[in-house]
């Protein structure tokens, strides 16, 4: 999760600085300033919803991040610190369990 978020931020900053420099030469590029943040927001929401599903909670809780201050603290505490459920939950199987560990449990 942290690797994906960090990589997204680094890519976003790099791309925006590249677009800012290139927009001096190509005037159509400021349109990318609208498209890139929307794509980055989509990525953040998708990763956050998957993480909430891993915990066993609804993905809609990612919307609590819109509350200034408290929302960011809530997201950090839940997405960054809480461990996911062991075993299956209503959103699917445990992603930490591999095929080999399933085979060992059956013996």
C-alpha positions in Angstrom: 0.0 0.0 0.0 2.7 2.5 1.0 4.8 1.6 -2.0 1.9 2.2 -4.4 1.0 5.5 -2.7 4.6 6.8 -2.7 5.1 5.8 -6.3 1.9 7.5 -7.2 2.9 10.7 -5.5 6.4 10.7 -7.1 5.0 10.0 -10.6 2.4 12.7 -10.1 4.9 15.3 -9.1 7.3 14.3 -11.9 4.6 14.3 -14.6 3.1 17.6 -13.5 6.5 19.3 -13.6 7.2 17.8 -17.0 3.8 18.9 -18.3 4.4 22.4 -16.9 7.7 22.7 -18.8 6.2 21.2 -22.0 3.1 23.4 -22.0 5.3 26.3 -22.9 6.0 24.6 -26.2 2.7 22.8 -26.7 -0.3 24.8 -25.7 -2.7 21.9 -25.7 -0.9 20.2 -22.8 -2.7 22.1 -20.0 -5.6 19.8 -20.7 -3.4 17.1 -19.2 -3.5 19.1 -15.9 -7.1 18.0 -15.7 -6.8 14.4 -16.8 -3.7 13.4 -14.7 -5.1 14.4 -11.3 -8.4 12.6 -12.1 -6.4 9.5 -12.9 -4.4 9.8 -9.7 -7.6 10.3 -7.6 -9.1 7.2 -9.2 -6.0 5.2 -8.2 -6.1 6.5 -4.6 -9.7 5.6 -4.2 -9.3 2.2 -5.7 -6.3 1.3 -3.5 -8.1 2.7 -0.4 -11.3 0.8 -1.1 -9.3 -2.5 -1.6 -7.5 -1.8 1.7 -10.8 -1.3 3.5 -12.2 -4.5 2.0 -9.0 -6.3 3.3 -9.9 -5.0 6.8 -13.5 -6.2 6.2 -15.1 -2.7 6.1 -17.0 -1.0 3.3 -15.0 0.7 0.6 -17.2 3.8 0.9 -15.3 4.7 4.1 -12.6 6.2 1.8 -15.0 9.2 1.5 -14.3 10.0 5.1 -10.9 11.3 3.9 -12.8 14.4 2.6 -13.3 15.6 6.2 -10.5 18.1 6.8 -8.0 17.0 9.4 -9.9 14.2 11.1 -10.5 12.4 7.8 -6.8 12.2 7.0 -6.1 10.9 10.5 -8.8 8.3 10.2 -7.4 7.1 6.8 -3.9 6.9 8.2 -5.0 4.9 11.2 -7.1 2.5 9.3 -5.3 2.1 6.0 -1.8 2.5 7.3 -1.9 0.8 10.7 -4.7 -1.8 11.0 -4.0 -5.3 9.8 -6.4 -7.1 7.5 -8.7 -9.9 8.5 -7.2 -13.3 8.7 -9.0 -15.7 6.5 -11.9 -14.9 4.2 -14.3 -12.1 4.7 -17.4 -11.0 2.8 -15.3 -9.2 0.2 -13.2 -12.2 -0.8 -10.3 -14.4 0.3 -7.3 -13.4 2.3 -4.7 -12.1 -0.1 -1.9 -13.0 2.3 -2.7 -16.7 2.0 -0.9 -18.3 -0.9 -1.7 -21.5 -2.7 1.1 -23.4 -0.9 -0.1 -22.3 2.6 -3.7 -23.5 1.6 -2.2 -26.8 0.7 -0.4 -27.1 4.0 -3.5 -26.3 5.9 -5.4 -29.2 4.3 -3.0 -31.8 5.4 
